[in-house]
Amino acid sequence: MSLSRPNKYPHLLPEDAQLWNDYIEQFSPPHTTFLYDVAIGEGRDPGQTYEPNIREMAIRLSKRRIDVVGVLPDGVDIFELTQSAGLKSAGQAIVYPHWLVVTWQLTVPVTTTIICRSCQPDILPVLTAHNIRLVTIPLPNHA
């Protein structure tokens, strides 16, 4: 069963959309809603030398983006999708919960999961130390 369609998941690369489809098929997550390309944080202001409309656009476009946010009745899950989990995805998984709580003014628990095809071994202890869940889904065999 393939759920992949070109614009089904805003801003996900095709290989990450397939990874997400594989995750959904294997784990049937219980979330009531999934949100994609979720903007969080304050963004970066280019400065007062720019016109207000340009500054506003720059701030909006420079906000951090979470691949997928899953909403549960009693919590929120962040999902970061990557082919190879490494320093970038570990950093995102550490930073994103803070900014999601601040941006959405959450009072419910937030958990983070990195979904990947492979993980760089030196990242595993960092994920464990920060209570970040890792789900590795190998590429399906197409014989």
N, CA, C and O atoms as CSV, one atom per row, in Angstrom:
chain,resi,resn,atom,element,x,y,z
A,1,MET,N,N,0.847,-1.183,0.000
A,1,MET,CA,C,0.000,0.000,0.000
A,1,MET,C,C,0.883,1.233,0.000
A,1,MET,O,O,1.659,1.427,0.936
A,2,SER,N,N,0.790,2.057,-1.002
A,2,SER,CA,C,1.595,3.265,-1.068
A,2,SER,C,C,0.686,4.488,-0.974
A,2,SER,O,O,-0.243,4.652,-1.764
A,3,LEU,N,N,0.969,5.332,-0.003
A,3,LEU,CA,C,0.158,6.526,0.208
A,3,LEU,C,C,0.787,7.763,-0.424
A,3,LEU,O,O,0.229,8.855,-0.319
A,4,SER,N,N,1.909,7.616,-1.062
A,4,SER,CA,C,2.694,8.739,-1.549
A,4,SER,C,C,2.030,9.424,-2.740
A,4,SER,O,O,1.697,8.782,-3.736
A,5,ARG,N,N,1.845,10.728,-2.620
A,5,ARG,CA,C,1.365,11.576,-3.698
A,5,ARG,C,C,2.194,12.852,-3.664
A,5,ARG,O,O,2.675,13.235,-2.598
A,6,PRO,N,N,2.373,13.518,-4.797
A,6,PRO,CA,C,3.306,14.644,-4.864
A,6,PRO,C,C,3.142,15.706,-3.773
A,6,PRO,O,O,4.138,16.080,-3.154
A,7,ASN,N,N,1.933,16.208,-3.511
A,7,ASN,CA,C,1.784,17.307,-2.559
A,7,ASN,C,C,1.080,16.897,-1.278
A,7,ASN,O,O,0.542,17.751,-0.573
A,8,LYS,N,N,1.073,15.625,-0.965
A,8,LYS,CA,C,0.355,15.157,0.212
A,8,LYS,C,C,0.967,15.709,1.491
A,8,LYS,O,O,0.247,16.080,2.417
A,9,TYR,N,N,2.285,15.763,1.544
A,9,TYR,CA,C,2.991,16.250,2.723
A,9,TYR,C,C,3.794,17.496,2.340
A,9,TYR,O,O,4.864,17.379,1.743
A,10,PRO,N,N,3.294,18.675,2.674
A,10,PRO,CA,C,3.977,19.912,2.264
A,10,PRO,C,C,5.439,19.939,2.686
A,10,PRO,O,O,5.773,19.697,3.846
A,11,HIS,N,N,6.288,20.232,1.738
A,11,HIS,CA,C,7.710,20.491,1.932
A,11,HIS,C,C,8.538,19.263,2.295
A,11,HIS,O,O,9.721,19.407,2.600
A,12,LEU,N,N,7.967,18.068,2.274
A,12,LEU,CA,C,8.777,16.871,2.497
A,12,LEU,C,C,9.395,16.443,1.172
A,12,LEU,O,O,8.732,16.438,0.135
A,13,LEU,N,N,10.670,16.084,1.223
A,13,LEU,CA,C,11.310,15.513,0.048
A,13,LEU,C,C,10.632,14.181,-0.269
A,13,LEU,O,O,10.119,13.525,0.637
A,14,PRO,N,N,10.620,13.771,-1.530
A,14,PRO,CA,C,9.941,12.514,-1.879
A,14,PRO,C,C,10.421,11.316,-1.056
A,14,PRO,O,O,9.609,10.485,-0.649
A,15,GLU,N,N,11.725,11.218,-0.807
A,15,GLU,CA,C,12.238,10.081,-0.032
A,15,GLU,C,C,11.805,10.151,1.438
A,15,GLU,O,O,11.638,9.116,2.084
A,16,ASP,N,N,11.627,11.361,1.964
A,16,ASP,CA,C,11.138,11.503,3.334
A,16,ASP,C,C,9.633,11.235,3.406
A,16,ASP,O,O,9.144,10.699,4.400
A,17,ALA,N,N,8.903,11.607,2.355
A,17,ALA,CA,C,7.472,11.282,2.296
A,17,ALA,C,C,7.287,9.762,2.271
A,17,ALA,O,O,6.386,9.234,2.924
A,18,GLN,N,N,8.133,9.067,1.526
A,18,GLN,CA,C,8.048,7.604,1.491
A,18,GLN,C,C,8.398,7.009,2.852
A,18,GLN,O,O,7.771,6.045,3.290
A,19,LEU,N,N,9.392,7.579,3.515
A,19,LEU,CA,C,9.765,7.140,4.861
A,19,LEU,C,C,8.586,7.309,5.821
A,19,LEU,O,O,8.299,6.417,6.620
A,20,TRP,N,N,7.911,8.443,5.742
A,20,TRP,CA,C,6.741,8.703,6.585
A,20,TRP,C,C,5.622,7.708,6.269
A,20,TRP,O,O,4.989,7.176,7.182
A,21,ASN,N,N,5.376,7.455,4.979
A,21,ASN,CA,C,4.381,6.451,4.594
A,21,ASN,C,C,4.730,5.088,5.186
A,21,ASN,O,O,3.855,4.388,5.696
A,22,ASP,N,N,6.010,4.711,5.117
A,22,ASP,CA,C,6.444,3.418,5.664
A,22,ASP,C,C,6.213,3.375,7.172
A,22,ASP,O,O,5.792,2.351,7.710
A,23,TYR,N,N,6.488,4.492,7.854
A,23,TYR,CA,C,6.256,4.557,9.300
A,23,TYR,C,C,4.771,4.380,9.622
A,23,TYR,O,O,4.409,3.590,10.494
A,24,ILE,N,N,3.925,5.111,8.922
A,24,ILE,CA,C,2.479,5.026,9.153
A,24,ILE,C,C,1.981,3.598,8.917
A,24,ILE,O,O,1.190,3.074,9.702
A,25,GLU,N,N,2.440,2.982,7.848
A,25,GLU,CA,C,2.010,1.620,7.530
A,25,GLU,C,C,2.449,0.622,8.599
A,25,GLU,O,O,1.693,-0.283,8.951
A,26,GLN,N,N,3.673,0.784,9.117
A,26,GLN,CA,C,4.200,-0.175,10.085
A,26,GLN,C,C,3.688,0.042,11.504
A,26,GLN,O,O,3.503,-0.921,12.249
A,27,PHE,N,N,3.457,1.306,11.888
A,27,PHE,CA,C,3.170,1.596,13.289
A,27,PHE,C,C,1.748,2.085,13.556
A,27,PHE,O,O,1.334,2.143,14.713
A,28,SER,N,N,0.997,2.436,12.527
A,28,SER,CA,C,-0.377,2.937,12.699
A,28,SER,C,C,-0.488,3.881,13.898
A,28,SER,O,O,-1.187,3.572,14.864
A,29,PRO,N,N,0.191,5.023,13.846
A,29,PRO,CA,C,0.187,5.920,15.001
A,29,PRO,C,C,-1.218,6.379,15.378
A,29,PRO,O,O,-2.059,6.581,14.501
A,30,PRO,N,N,-1.484,6.548,16.688
A,30,PRO,CA,C,-2.841,6.814,17.185
A,30,PRO,C,C,-3.245,8.287,17.206
A,30,PRO,O,O,-4.260,8.626,17.814
A,31,HIS,N,N,-2.506,9.147,16.579
A,31,HIS,CA,C,-2.745,10.587,16.662
A,31,HIS,C,C,-4.075,10.992,16.041
A,31,HIS,O,O,-4.532,10.385,15.072
A,32,THR,N,N,-4.689,12.025,16.609
A,32,THR,CA,C,-5.954,12.532,16.084
A,32,THR,C,C,-5.730,13.426,14.864
A,32,THR,O,O,-6.602,13.538,14.002
A,33,THR,N,N,-4.561,14.058,14.798
A,33,THR,CA,C,-4.244,14.981,13.710
A,33,THR,C,C,-2.745,14.953,13.452
A,33,THR,O,O,-1.951,14.779,14.376
A,34,PHE,N,N,-2.365,15.127,12.192
A,34,PHE,CA,C,-0.968,15.345,11.828
A,34,PHE,C,C,-0.876,16.684,11.116
A,34,PHE,O,O,-1.684,16.989,10.238
A,35,LEU,N,N,0.106,17.473,11.498
A,35,LEU,CA,C,0.382,18.757,10.859
A,35,LEU,C,C,1.773,18.677,10.246
A,35,LEU,O,O,2.679,18.080,10.828
A,36,TYR,N,N,1.942,19.272,9.080
A,36,TYR,CA,C,3.198,19.162,8.345
A,36,TYR,C,C,3.834,20.540,8.157
A,36,TYR,O,O,3.148,21.552,8.009
A,37,ASP,N,N,5.184,20.543,8.168
A,37,ASP,CA,C,5.952,21.779,7.931
A,37,ASP,C,C,5.515,22.859,8.916
A,37,ASP,O,O,5.147,23.965,8.520
A,38,VAL,N,N,5.562,22.522,10.201
A,38,VAL,CA,C,5.064,23.392,11.269
A,38,VAL,C,C,6.111,24.441,11.630
A,38,VAL,O,O,7.217,24.102,12.051
A,39,ALA,N,N,5.759,25.713,11.465
A,39,ALA,CA,C,6.665,26.820,11.781
A,39,ALA,C,C,6.682,27.066,13.285
A,39,ALA,O,O,5.635,27.147,13.928
A,40,ILE,N,N,7.897,27.184,13.838
A,40,ILE,CA,C,8.052,27.448,15.270
A,40,ILE,C,C,9.156,28.477,15.475
A,40,ILE,O,O,9.967,28.732,14.584
A,41,GLY,N,N,9.167,29.051,16.647
A,41,GLY,CA,C,10.240,29.979,17.004
A,41,GLY,C,C,9.955,31.395,16.562
A,41,GLY,O,O,8.856,31.737,16.125
A,42,GLU,N,N,10.976,32.195,16.693
A,42,GLU,CA,C,10.837,33.632,16.461
A,42,GLU,C,C,11.228,34.078,15.066
A,42,GLU,O,O,10.858,35.179,14.657
A,43,GLY,N,N,11.953,33.275,14.331
A,43,GLY,CA,C,12.479,33.716,13.041
A,43,GLY,C,C,13.618,34.693,13.243
A,43,GLY,O,O,13.946,35.056,14.373
A,44,ARG,N,N,14.218,35.117,12.143
A,44,ARG,CA,C,15.361,36.025,12.237
A,44,ARG,C,C,15.048,37.326,11.503
A,44,ARG,O,O,14.718,37.329,10.317
A,45,ASP,N,N,15.160,38.410,12.226
A,45,ASP,CA,C,14.885,39.744,11.691
A,45,ASP,C,C,16.112,40.234,10.931
A,45,ASP,O,O,17.202,40.276,11.502
A,46,PRO,N,N,15.967,40.608,9.648
A,46,PRO,CA,C,17.121,41.083,8.885
A,46,PRO,C,C,17.564,42.496,9.255
A,46,PRO,O,O,18.626,42.943,8.824
A,47,GLY,N,N,16.765,43.198,10.044
A,47,GLY,CA,C,17.173,44.522,10.506
A,47,GLY,C,C,16.320,45.649,9.971
A,47,GLY,O,O,15.544,45.490,9.029
A,48,GLN,N,N,16.492,46.795,10.607
A,48,GLN,CA,C,15.654,47.954,10.308
A,48,GLN,C,C,15.973,48.635,8.983
A,48,GLN,O,O,15.264,49.556,8.579
A,49,THR,N,N,17.017,48.201,8.309
A,49,THR,CA,C,17.321,48.798,7.005
A,49,THR,C,C,16.368,48.288,5.922
A,49,THR,O,O,16.366,48.808,4.806
A,50,TYR,N,N,15.562,47.276,6.242
A,50,TYR,CA,C,14.593,46.724,5.295
A,50,TYR,C,C,13.203,47.280,5.587
A,50,TYR,O,O,12.885,47.641,6.720
A,51,GLU,N,N,12.389,47.341,4.543
A,51,GLU,CA,C,11.012,47.786,4.683
A,51,GLU,C,C,10.255,46.822,5.597
A,51,GLU,O,O,10.579,45.635,5.636
A,52,PRO,N,N,9.242,47.314,6.339
A,52,PRO,CA,C,8.502,46.454,7.264
A,52,PRO,C,C,7.931,45.181,6.633
A,52,PRO,O,O,7.967,44.112,7.242
A,53,ASN,N,N,7.404,45.301,5.411
A,53,ASN,CA,C,6.833,44.101,4.778
A,53,ASN,C,C,7.915,43.065,4.459
A,53,ASN,O,O,7.670,41.863,4.564
A,54,ILE,N,N,9.091,43.518,4.077
A,54,ILE,CA,C,10.204,42.604,3.788
A,54,ILE,C,C,10.704,41.977,5.089
A,54,ILE,O,O,10.988,40.780,5.135
A,55,ARG,N,N,10.810,42.786,6.147
A,55,ARG,CA,C,11.224,42.245,7.451
A,55,ARG,C,C,10.246,41.185,7.929
A,55,ARG,O,O,10.658,40.125,8.401
A,56,GLU,N,N,8.954,41.462,7.809
A,56,GLU,CA,C,7.929,40.520,8.251
A,56,GLU,C,C,8.018,39.211,7.465
A,56,GLU,O,O,7.916,38.129,8.043
A,57,MET,N,N,8.206,39.311,6.159
A,57,MET,CA,C,8.334,38.127,5.320
A,57,MET,C,C,9.594,37.332,5.697
A,57,MET,O,O,9.551,36.105,5.792
A,58,ALA,N,N,10.704,38.032,5.907
A,58,ALA,CA,C,11.955,37.357,6.276
A,58,ALA,C,C,11.820,36.626,7.608
A,58,ALA,O,O,12.297,35.501,7.753
A,59,ILE,N,N,11.182,37.254,8.561
A,59,ILE,CA,C,10.974,36.618,9.872
A,59,ILE,C,C,10.098,35.382,9.711
A,59,ILE,O,O,10.414,34.324,10.256
A,60,ARG,N,N,9.007,35.502,8.972
A,60,ARG,CA,C,8.096,34.377,8.771
A,60,ARG,C,C,8.794,33.220,8.065
A,60,ARG,O,O,8.631,32.065,8.457
A,61,LEU,N,N,9.567,33.521,7.028
A,61,LEU,CA,C,10.207,32.467,6.248
A,61,LEU,C,C,11.419,31.841,6.944
A,61,LEU,O,O,11.846,30.747,6.577
A,62,SER,N,N,11.971,32.525,7.941
A,62,SER,CA,C,13.171,32.002,8.610
A,62,SER,C,C,12.861,31.232,9.892
A,62,SER,O,O,13.775,30.816,10.604
A,63,LYS,N,N,11.599,31.047,10.183
A,63,LYS,CA,C,11.255,30.254,11.369
A,63,LYS,C,C,11.683,28.805,11.149
A,63,LYS,O,O,11.739,28.331,10.014
A,64,ARG,N,N,11.979,28.117,12.228
A,64,ARG,CA,C,12.316,26.698,12.169
A,64,ARG,C,C,11.081,25.926,11.727
A,64,ARG,O,O,9.957,26.358,11.982
A,65,ARG,N,N,11.278,24.796,11.071
A,65,ARG,CA,C,10.172,24.000,10.538
A,65,ARG,C,C,10.283,22.559,11.012
A,65,ARG,O,O,11.304,21.899,10.815
A,66,ILE,N,N,9.222,22.090,11.635
A,66,ILE,CA,C,9.146,20.697,12.063
A,66,ILE,C,C,8.493,19.904,10.937
A,66,ILE,O,O,7.485,20.331,10.374
A,67,ASP,N,N,9.067,18.754,10.611
A,67,ASP,CA,C,8.514,17.932,9.533
A,67,ASP,C,C,7.068,17.547,9.811
A,67,ASP,O,O,6.178,17.818,9.004
A,68,VAL,N,N,6.836,16.905,10.975
A,68,VAL,CA,C,5.493,16.431,11.307
A,68,VAL,C,C,5.251,16.629,12.799
A,68,VAL,O,O,6.114,16.335,13.626
A,69,VAL,N,N,4.066,17.131,13.129
A,69,VAL,CA,C,3.611,17.197,14.517
A,69,VAL,C,C,2.350,16.354,14.608
A,69,VAL,O,O,1.385,16.565,13.874
A,70,GLY,N,N,2.378,15.398,15.521
A,70,GLY,CA,C,1.220,14.556,15.764
A,70,GLY,C,C,0.534,14.986,17.046
A,70,GLY,O,O,1.178,15.133,18.084
A,71,VAL,N,N,-0.770,15.187,16.974
A,71,VAL,CA,C,-1.542,15.654,18.128
A,71,VAL,C,C,-2.305,14.479,18.725
A,71,VAL,O,O,-2.987,13.734,18.021
A,72,LEU,N,N,-2.172,14.333,20.036
A,72,LEU,CA,C,-2.896,13.332,20.816
A,72,LEU,C,C,-3.791,14.058,21.807
A,72,LEU,O,O,-3.573,15.243,22.060
A,73,PRO,N,N,-4.793,13.393,22.379
A,73,PRO,CA,C,-5.631,14.063,23.370
A,73,PRO,C,C,-4.840,14.591,24.578
A,73,PRO,O,O,-5.231,15.586,25.190
A,74,ASP,N,N,-3.745,13.932,24.913
A,74,ASP,CA,C,-3.006,14.317,26.113
A,74,ASP,C,C,-1.539,14.625,25.862
A,74,ASP,O,O,-0.735,14.560,26.793
A,75,GLY,N,N,-1.168,14.958,24.631
A,75,GLY,CA,C,0.227,15.262,24.342
A,75,GLY,C,C,0.443,15.573,22.880
A,75,GLY,O,O,-0.477,15.528,22.063
A,76,VAL,N,N,1.684,15.891,22.576
A,76,VAL,CA,C,2.078,16.235,21.213
A,76,VAL,C,C,3.385,15.512,20.915
A,76,VAL,O,O,4.286,15.464,21.752
A,77,ASP,N,N,3.477,14.949,19.711
A,77,ASP,CA,C,4.687,14.272,19.272
A,77,ASP,C,C,5.286,14.999,18.085
A,77,ASP,O,O,4.588,15.354,17.136
A,78,ILE,N,N,6.585,15.215,18.154
A,78,ILE,CA,C,7.345,15.780,17.045
A,78,ILE,C,C,8.008,14.620,16.312
A,78,ILE,O,O,8.603,13.738,16.932
A,79,PHE,N,N,7.899,14.631,14.989
A,79,PHE,CA,C,8.558,13.620,14.168
A,79,PHE,C,C,9.505,14.320,13.199
A,79,PHE,O,O,9.085,15.161,12.403
A,80,GLU,N,N,10.777,13.967,13.275
A,80,GLU,CA,C,11.756,14.465,12.311
A,80,GLU,C,C,12.116,13.317,11.395
A,80,GLU,O,O,12.429,12.219,11.857
A,81,LEU,N,N,12.073,13.565,10.105
A,81,LEU,CA,C,12.318,12.543,9.099
A,81,LEU,C,C,13.653,12.812,8.422
A,81,LEU,O,O,13.940,13.934,8.005
A,82,THR,N,N,14.463,11.762,8.321
A,82,THR,CA,C,15.753,11.897,7.663
A,82,THR,C,C,16.203,10.541,7.162
A,82,THR,O,O,15.853,9.511,7.739
A,83,GLN,N,N,16.963,10.538,6.111
A,83,GLN,CA,C,17.468,9.263,5.609
A,83,GLN,C,C,18.567,8.720,6.526
A,83,GLN,O,O,18.613,7.520,6.799
A,84,SER,N,N,19.450,9.603,7.001
A,84,SER,CA,C,20.536,9.198,7.896
A,84,SER,C,C,20.559,10.135,9.094
A,84,SER,O,O,20.908,11.308,8.966
A,85,ALA,N,N,20.188,9.619,10.251
A,85,ALA,CA,C,20.166,10.455,11.466
A,85,ALA,C,C,21.601,10.770,11.881
A,85,ALA,O,O,22.426,9.876,12.068
A,86,GLY,N,N,21.869,12.049,12.017
A,86,GLY,CA,C,23.197,12.505,12.394
A,86,GLY,C,C,23.098,13.751,13.249
A,86,GLY,O,O,22.097,13.973,13.930
A,87,LEU,N,N,24.136,14.557,13.211
A,87,LEU,CA,C,24.214,15.749,14.044
A,87,LEU,C,C,23.058,16.715,13.788
A,87,LEU,O,O,22.491,17.258,14.736
A,88,LYS,N,N,22.704,16.935,12.528
A,88,LYS,CA,C,21.626,17.879,12.207
A,88,LYS,C,C,20.294,17.427,12.807
A,88,LYS,O,O,19.613,18.210,13.469
A,89,SER,N,N,19.924,16.170,12.578
A,89,SER,CA,C,18.634,15.708,13.097
A,89,SER,C,C,18.638,15.623,14.618
A,89,SER,O,O,17.608,15.861,15.249
A,90,ALA,N,N,19.778,15.288,15.217
A,90,ALA,CA,C,19.867,15.275,16.684
A,90,ALA,C,C,19.674,16.685,17.231
A,90,ALA,O,O,18.944,16.876,18.204
A,91,GLY,N,N,20.314,17.663,16.623
A,91,GLY,CA,C,20.148,19.052,17.061
A,91,GLY,C,C,18.715,19.525,16.922
A,91,GLY,O,O,18.186,20.189,17.813
A,92,GLN,N,N,18.084,19.185,15.808
A,92,GLN,CA,C,16.687,19.554,15.615
A,92,GLN,C,C,15.812,18.913,16.693
A,92,GLN,O,O,14.930,19.565,17.251
A,93,ALA,N,N,16.059,17.645,16.980
A,93,ALA,CA,C,15.252,16.923,17.962
A,93,ALA,C,C,15.436,17.469,19.378
A,93,ALA,O,O,14.551,17.319,20.220
A,94,ILE,N,N,16.564,18.093,19.639
A,94,ILE,CA,C,16.811,18.710,20.947
A,94,ILE,C,C,16.162,20.095,21.027
A,94,ILE,O,O,15.576,20.450,22.050
A,95,VAL,N,N,16.266,20.864,19.961
A,95,VAL,CA,C,15.795,22.253,19.956
A,95,VAL,C,C,14.287,22.380,19.720
A,95,VAL,O,O,13.638,23.214,20.351
A,96,TYR,N,N,13.732,21.583,18.839
A,96,TYR,CA,C,12.342,21.752,18.429
A,96,TYR,C,C,11.312,21.645,19.553
A,96,TYR,O,O,10.349,22.412,19.545
A,97,PRO,N,N,11.462,20.736,20.520
A,97,PRO,CA,C,10.442,20.698,21.581
A,97,PRO,C,C,10.336,22.009,22.345
A,97,PRO,O,O,9.237,22.451,22.678
A,98,HIS,N,N,11.476,22.628,22.622
A,98,HIS,CA,C,11.444,23.915,23.331
A,98,HIS,C,C,10.619,24.936,22.546
A,98,HIS,O,O,9.725,25.578,23.097
A,99,TRP,N,N,10.930,25.079,21.251
A,99,TRP,CA,C,10.259,26.113,20.467
A,99,TRP,C,C,8.804,25.775,20.168
A,99,TRP,O,O,7.987,26.680,19.996
A,100,LEU,N,N,8.467,24.494,20.103
A,100,LEU,CA,C,7.059,24.139,19.934
A,100,LEU,C,C,6.265,24.513,21.182
A,100,LEU,O,O,5.171,25.067,21.077
A,101,VAL,N,N,6.806,24.216,22.356
A,101,VAL,CA,C,6.140,24.576,23.616
A,101,VAL,C,C,5.955,26.091,23.701
A,101,VAL,O,O,4.880,26.566,24.067
A,102,VAL,N,N,6.995,26.845,23.366
A,102,VAL,CA,C,6.916,28.310,23.436
A,102,VAL,C,C,5.929,28.848,22.399
A,102,VAL,O,O,5.078,29.678,22.722
A,103,THR,N,N,6.040,28.380,21.166
A,103,THR,CA,C,5.204,28.901,20.084
A,103,THR,C,C,3.727,28.583,20.306
A,103,THR,O,O,2.870,29.445,20.109
A,104,TRP,N,N,3.431,27.364,20.710
A,104,TRP,CA,C,2.047,26.947,20.908
A,104,TRP,C,C,1.574,27.137,22.345
A,104,TRP,O,O,0.407,26.885,22.646
A,105,GLN,N,N,2.449,27.573,23.225
A,105,GLN,CA,C,2.132,27.741,24.649
A,105,GLN,C,C,1.537,26.448,25.216
A,105,GLN,O,O,0.473,26.447,25.835
A,106,LEU,N,N,2.254,25.359,24.984
A,106,LEU,CA,C,1.776,24.040,25.397
A,106,LEU,C,C,1.948,23.793,26.888
A,106,LEU,O,O,2.897,24.271,27.509
A,107,THR,N,N,1.023,23.047,27.442
A,107,THR,CA,C,1.135,22.592,28.827
A,107,THR,C,C,1.056,21.064,28.899
A,107,THR,O,O,1.057,20.490,29.988
A,108,VAL,N,N,0.988,20.412,27.737
A,108,VAL,CA,C,0.955,18.948,27.673
A,108,VAL,C,C,2.355,18.439,27.342
A,108,VAL,O,O,3.186,19.190,26.831
A,109,PRO,N,N,2.617,17.168,27.632
A,109,PRO,CA,C,3.945,16.617,27.314
A,109,PRO,C,C,4.230,16.620,25.811
A,109,PRO,O,O,3.334,16.422,24.991
A,110,VAL,N,N,5.495,16.849,25.477
A,110,VAL,CA,C,5.960,16.807,24.092
A,110,VAL,C,C,7.060,15.755,24.001
A,110,VAL,O,O,8.018,15.781,24.774
A,111,THR,N,N,6.920,14.837,23.062
A,111,THR,CA,C,7.964,13.849,22.822
A,111,THR,C,C,8.498,14.029,21.416
A,111,THR,O,O,7.832,14.601,20.553
A,112,THR,N,N,9.709,13.535,21.194
A,112,THR,CA,C,10.340,13.682,19.890
A,112,THR,C,C,10.800,12.319,19.390
A,112,THR,O,O,11.374,11.526,20.136
A,113,THR,N,N,10.538,12.067,18.121
A,113,THR,CA,C,10.969,10.838,17.465
A,113,THR,C,C,11.685,11.208,16.179
A,113,THR,O,O,11.189,12.011,15.389
A,114,ILE,N,N,12.844,10.623,15.977
A,114,ILE,CA,C,13.531,10.711,14.689
A,114,ILE,C,C,13.232,9.422,13.954
A,114,ILE,O,O,13.455,8.330,14.476
A,115,ILE,N,N,12.726,9.555,12.741
A,115,ILE,CA,C,12.446,8.406,11.892
A,115,ILE,C,C,13.464,8.447,10.755
A,115,ILE,O,O,13.586,9.452,10.055
A,116,CYS,N,N,14.192,7.342,10.577
A,116,CYS,CA,C,15.280,7.353,9.604
A,116,CYS,C,C,15.437,5.995,8.931
A,116,CYS,O,O,14.806,5.013,9.323
A,117,ARG,N,N,16.276,5.961,7.929
A,117,ARG,CA,C,16.668,4.702,7.285
A,117,ARG,C,C,17.916,4.134,7.965
A,117,ARG,O,O,18.096,2.918,8.026
A,118,SER,N,N,18.787,5.034,8.483
A,118,SER,CA,C,19.991,4.611,9.193
A,118,SER,C,C,20.369,5.715,10.177
A,118,SER,O,O,19.918,6.854,10.063
A,119,CYS,N,N,21.211,5.348,11.149
A,119,CYS,CA,C,21.639,6.315,12.154
A,119,CYS,C,C,23.147,6.227,12.338
A,119,CYS,O,O,23.708,5.137,12.444
A,120,GLN,N,N,23.789,7.374,12.374
A,120,GLN,CA,C,25.222,7.407,12.635
A,120,GLN,C,C,25.456,7.002,14.090
A,120,GLN,O,O,24.827,7.566,14.987
A,121,PRO,N,N,26.352,6.030,14.348
A,121,PRO,CA,C,26.487,5.441,15.683
A,121,PRO,C,C,26.816,6.437,16.803
A,121,PRO,O,O,26.386,6.244,17.941
A,122,ASP,N,N,27.562,7.482,16.500
A,122,ASP,CA,C,27.925,8.423,17.568
A,122,ASP,C,C,26.767,9.307,18.005
A,122,ASP,O,O,26.895,10.055,18.974
A,123,ILE,N,N,25.660,9.235,17.318
A,123,ILE,CA,C,24.475,10.025,17.669
A,123,ILE,C,C,23.605,9.296,18.694
A,123,ILE,O,O,22.899,9.937,19.473
A,124,LEU,N,N,23.650,7.977,18.699
A,124,LEU,CA,C,22.782,7.187,19.586
A,124,LEU,C,C,22.884,7.590,21.059
A,124,LEU,O,O,21.846,7.750,21.701
A,125,PRO,N,N,24.087,7.763,21.630
A,125,PRO,CA,C,24.141,8.157,23.044
A,125,PRO,C,C,23.518,9.527,23.317
A,125,PRO,O,O,22.966,9.757,24.393
A,126,VAL,N,N,23.605,10.424,22.352
A,126,VAL,CA,C,23.020,11.759,22.502
A,126,VAL,C,C,21.499,11.650,22.529
A,126,VAL,O,O,20.841,12.277,23.359
A,127,LEU,N,N,20.950,10.864,21.631
A,127,LEU,CA,C,19.500,10.690,21.593
A,127,LEU,C,C,19.008,10.068,22.897
A,127,LEU,O,O,17.999,10.497,23.457
A,128,THR,N,N,19.719,9.070,23.367
A,128,THR,CA,C,19.356,8.424,24.629
A,128,THR,C,C,19.416,9.428,25.784
A,128,THR,O,O,18.508,9.470,26.615
A,129,ALA,N,N,20.461,10.222,25.841
A,129,ALA,CA,C,20.626,11.205,26.922
A,129,ALA,C,C,19.517,12.241,26.934
A,129,ALA,O,O,19.182,12.778,27.990
A,130,HIS,N,N,18.945,12.525,25.779
A,130,HIS,CA,C,17.881,13.534,25.673
A,130,HIS,C,C,16.493,12.913,25.545
A,130,HIS,O,O,15.524,13.612,25.248
A,131,ASN,N,N,16.395,11.617,25.766
A,131,ASN,CA,C,15.117,10.913,25.739
A,131,ASN,C,C,14.396,11.087,24.393
A,131,ASN,O,O,13.182,11.286,24.340
A,132,ILE,N,N,15.172,11.007,23.323
A,132,ILE,CA,C,14.635,11.121,21.969
A,132,ILE,C,C,14.515,9.714,21.398
A,132,ILE,O,O,15.478,8.946,21.380
A,133,ARG,N,N,13.330,9.400,20.940
A,133,ARG,CA,C,13.066,8.077,20.371
A,133,ARG,C,C,13.626,8.014,18.955
A,133,ARG,O,O,13.539,8.981,18.198
A,134,LEU,N,N,14.202,6.864,18.607
A,134,LEU,CA,C,14.724,6.648,17.274
A,134,LEU,C,C,14.011,5.445,16.666
A,134,LEU,O,O,13.945,4.377,17.273
A,135,VAL,N,N,13.475,5.633,15.452
A,135,VAL,CA,C,12.852,4.534,14.731
A,135,VAL,C,C,13.592,4.415,13.405
A,135,VAL,O,O,13.598,5.344,12.597
A,136,THR,N,N,14.209,3.266,13.196
A,136,THR,CA,C,14.929,3.009,11.948
A,136,THR,C,C,14.090,2.071,11.091
A,136,THR,O,O,13.726,0.973,11.511
A,137,ILE,N,N,13.799,2.525,9.893
A,137,ILE,CA,C,13.008,1.740,8.940
A,137,ILE,C,C,13.865,1.527,7.697
A,137,ILE,O,O,14.042,2.450,6.902
A,138,PRO,N,N,14.396,0.326,7.523
A,138,PRO,CA,C,15.229,0.074,6.333
A,138,PRO,C,C,14.424,0.242,5.052
A,138,PRO,O,O,13.198,0.124,5.053
A,139,LEU,N,N,15.116,0.514,3.982
A,139,LEU,CA,C,14.453,0.587,2.689
A,139,LEU,C,C,13.800,-0.761,2.378
A,139,LEU,O,O,14.403,-1.812,2.597
A,140,PRO,N,N,12.579,-0.728,1.872
A,140,PRO,CA,C,11.927,-2.010,1.536
A,140,PRO,C,C,12.673,-2.704,0.398
A,140,PRO,O,O,13.228,-2.050,-0.485
A,141,ASN,N,N,12.677,-4.020,0.431
A,141,ASN,CA,C,13.284,-4.796,-0.652
A,141,ASN,C,C,12.272,-4.925,-1.777
A,141,ASN,O,O,11.168,-5.433,-1.586
A,142,HIS,N,N,12.665,-4.460,-2.941
A,142,HIS,CA,C,11.783,-4.572,-4.123
A,142,HIS,C,C,12.417,-5.599,-5.058
A,142,HIS,O,O,13.318,-5.281,-5.833
A,143,ALA,N,N,11.940,-6.809,-4.971
A,143,ALA,CA,C,12.521,-7.877,-5.806
A,143,ALA,C,C,11.734,-8.088,-7.059
A,143,ALA,O,O,12.083,-8.945,-7.870
